[in-house]
């Protein structure tokens, strides 16, 4: 029962030293751009849901939509990520990414279809609310599949591609945050001065504007566009009387 003296080691996924001439050339930075877009797509559906808080608060009044979405979304993401950690090797990374993107598309298309064929602007149809929660769950599972696949595949490439994916994560939030600022500006809900004050990092308006955009402030988030316009029309009518 003596030892043979040979070291038995598990081979690494990639060699420690890869010659520079073995690294494929990224013509026109297409791979870099692809990983950036994949990074954006990882958080795209979640940012879509949280920036539509005004709509959900109007359709489902007296409901803390932002809190419910967060409570539902985060545990599902963690559970799905743990499943990928323990059982991810049984499924190819390309299948995971494509499956996650498919769940993204389905969950995002479900909301406008639900509005067109069922809700139709009516308030208080909570069957649609449960469908929205289901779409958030699908979105969470999709994020776990896509994000784990993107980060895992980028980790096997030169580090600039991991940087592209992480930049995409940040770019997704900035994209929808800028969209929210423009949306409020076009609706005249926020004056130009307040938006400019937001750009000043020492001003409290930044925190206030953030709370308004993501719907953290329940009092503000419950004031959707339609009730705001109705309130202004009533005030204008009363002033004329």
Steps between C-alpha positions, in 0.01 A plus 500: 500500500787735436467826319602511139659839558302667220290806573146463376351845447174618355570683174417869493226632278756720326879492500674741734702662222342549161736628230399832353502359150233246602246768596260565208494856375182692579437672169308828537453418873193295412550255788547788743180664377316167521595453865402857577155441346468173691588689818228755427249221437570343840325781689281634220170329597534581871569866423200495269271384778624742765482801268135416421398542865274795415301283259465209743409733787220649291363166380526336844432776756572466872767240424868542578614380159867591538534309826311196373711485186821514704386238752400264219796567273800474732434156659424351159827636357702361792329159480551479125867599533554230763341249264739609225797468737414142597351370176631739235750253352215285377393772257711675239561871558355592161177320583477683834553840340252439218243356741538801727464742210187313392352544848589869479316544172196307622472693828539838328247419226253369756438845652388690186295201385332488840419870473362474147286188538397501868565813706424765234568785740261375767601533864494230766513182289722306735505189285732703280702584809567131564604458138741792544651330804544185292677704233735637767578143610581399141714811470693401814565148372610643166744737669660216696546294183629786284722667758664176612564400140637839396730534801616139472580520130663843531720365779660254258594780260747788540400731783388785275189297416407466866540877520261531204238284672523692829479829310184367341352433845556864592394625158161332534417699813626826353298442183168468680587768753565749219175391338313571824648849524401577141153358559436721802640801314265445204202462733589829670493311828848626573625839398830545320649661808427195712659270244808722488509504879502123491827510310654682798622216728481722811131576453224307676295517181706209370371272770147630452516451124635147540219412738249631250650322199524153653180531702659464844289785636155343523323833516652615173483165327125477550453819298497378145481718194124476453400598858749786490343643185150460642602681816647787299183529291288517815725767649481702179120471491471609863722800434276607212192470720 
